[in-house]
């Protein structure tokens, strides 16, 4: 027990020691909340908050707020959604501990389709983003492929532990075409049919550089009407 406590203490020190000089760290952390509330059998409300740090916590890189209204083309399978996102970015100036902030507004449209193969739960997401940056407009395309595999149960049901993985590629409408790629792996736990938690690591490849992130995720699909 003493060795475990020492390990936890050293881990905490390593995470927090980067707060003052986080721009020198190649690994950050994202705290993520996903909400997907059913309005009725056809319509749903998506709500999302991402608090992205240059380090483990305390050195903001981005604050992302995303929302949208979706429509189910078929039950628990195909969904189209139209939404809006606000992103506050905090960028370090070169060779400095000073930051400069900027805001981005996005409109986006997406299509999600889901399949189940035995214990493998697969999701495809196709998204188009219209990005309104402070001094320019950009159009971007995203493809997201994810897998959830329950470990101790056959389905993603209450008290199930599961392995999670995804890959997402971002492509710009104008050169440079490649924007970034995100490859993720993690482990999750289904608290009940409305809530689950997950933690993992994402390797992010950007044009000319890499930026890796830990992720801590809370997902909520509590419907407006439990009936």
URMOKA-V452460 format. One line per field, one symbol per residue. phi: phi as a letter, one per 20 degrees, with the letter a starting at -180 (. if undefined). burial: I if it has 9 or more other ideal C-beta (glycine too) atoms within 8 Angstrom, else O. A space follows every 50 residues. Layout:
BEGIN
phi=???
burial=???
END
This chain:
BEGIN
phi=.ffffffffffffffffeffcffeeecdbdeccdccdfebfddbdebbcc dddfdfaocfdbddccbaddcefbflcdcdbcbccdcddcdffglbeedc dbdcdcdbcbcdcccccmeeddcdcdcdcdddegcadcdcdccccccccf dececedgmeebecbbccddcefcffffdaccdcbacccefbfdcbcbba cdedddfnbcbdbfcccddccfffcff
burial=OOOOOOOOOOOOOOIIOIIOOIOOIOOIIIIIIIIIIIIOOOIIIIIIOI IIIIIIIIIIIIIIIIIIIIIIOOOOIIIIIIIIIIIIIIOIOOOOOOOO OIIIIIIIIIIIIIOOOOOIIIIIIIIIIIIOIOOOOIIIIIIIIIIIII OOIOOIIOOIIIIIIIIIOIIIOOOOOIIIIIIIOIIIIIOOOOIIIIII IIIIOIOOOOOIIIIIIIIIIOOOOOO
END
